[in-house]
């Protein structure tokens, strides 16, 4: 399930809703991404996430489908916020559930890596020094490449 939203989310409520009545689930993995302090001097800044409605949902659905082909998952939830966010605000929630913990844990990590590099969000950071658009980090690209090497596809 994919949710794009401006409003915050309740991790406990989302976990409960995802697993309610599913007695075949043996492991649930969750990741919550939080906006950290952005300024180089440690001063709080803000981040604005923009996206193109329709295009973003389609890409997130493709990313979810990719995980479902790689692991035997019973449930997947991806919540990604957009708009202006302050340090400490929750930005993303990924929950994966499977009969076995390994599938849930690996799929959760895969989804986070894929979201960082494949999801069409544009990030604008505001700091005391001014604002700037954020480019992808090389460490995120390396994490994505690792998954491609594991399935024999090689880097894009």
ChimeraX attribute file (.defattr): number of C-alpha atoms within 10 A of each C-alpha:
attribute: neighborCount
match mode: 1-to-1
recipient: residues
	/A:1	12
	/A:2	15
	/A:3	14
	/A:4	16
	/A:5	13
	/A:6	14
	/A:7	11
	/A:8	15
	/A:9	16
	/A:10	9
	/A:11	16
	/A:12	9
	/A:13	9
	/A:14	15
	/A:15	18
	/A:16	10
	/A:17	11
	/A:18	19
	/A:19	16
	/A:20	10
	/A:21	9
	/A:22	12
	/A:23	8
	/A:24	12
	/A:25	19
	/A:26	13
	/A:27	17
	/A:28	24
	/A:29	20
	/A:30	18
	/A:31	17
	/A:32	13
	/A:33	14
	/A:34	15
	/A:35	17
	/A:36	17
	/A:37	17
	/A:38	18
	/A:39	16
	/A:40	11
	/A:41	10
	/A:42	10
	/A:43	11
	/A:44	17
	/A:45	21
	/A:46	20
	/A:47	26
	/A:48	17
	/A:49	19
	/A:50	16
	/A:51	16
	/A:52	10
	/A:53	10
	/A:54	8
	/A:55	12
	/A:56	17
	/A:57	17
	/A:58	14
	/A:59	15
	/A:60	24
	/A:61	14
	/A:62	14
	/A:63	19
	/A:64	21
	/A:65	12
	/A:66	15
	/A:67	20
	/A:68	16
	/A:69	9
	/A:70	13
	/A:71	14
	/A:72	15
	/A:73	20
	/A:74	20
	/A:75	17
	/A:76	24
	/A:77	19
	/A:78	24
	/A:79	19
	/A:80	23
	/A:81	23
	/A:82	20
	/A:83	14
	/A:84	16
	/A:85	21
	/A:86	18
	/A:87	16
	/A:88	13
	/A:89	16
	/A:90	20
	/A:91	24
	/A:92	21
	/A:93	22
	/A:94	23
	/A:95	25
	/A:96	30
	/A:97	29
	/A:98	22
	/A:99	16
	/A:100	16
	/A:101	16
	/A:102	15
	/A:103	20
	/A:104	27
	/A:105	19
	/A:106	15
	/A:107	27
	/A:108	25
	/A:109	18
	/A:110	20
	/A:111	23
	/A:112	23
	/A:113	21
	/A:114	22
	/A:115	22
	/A:116	16
	/A:117	17
	/A:118	17
	/A:119	19
	/A:120	19
	/A:121	18
	/A:122	15
	/A:123	19
	/A:124	17
	/A:125	18
	/A:126	19
	/A:127	19
	/A:128	12
	/A:129	10
	/A:130	9
	/A:131	13
	/A:132	12
	/A:133	12
	/A:134	11
	/A:135	9
	/A:136	11
	/A:137	10
	/A:138	10
	/A:139	10
	/A:140	15
	/A:141	16
	/A:142	14
	/A:143	17
	/A:144	22
	/A:145	17
	/A:146	15
	/A:147	16
	/A:148	14
	/A:149	11
	/A:150	9
	/A:151	9
	/A:152	9
	/A:153	10
	/A:154	11
	/A:155	12
	/A:156	6
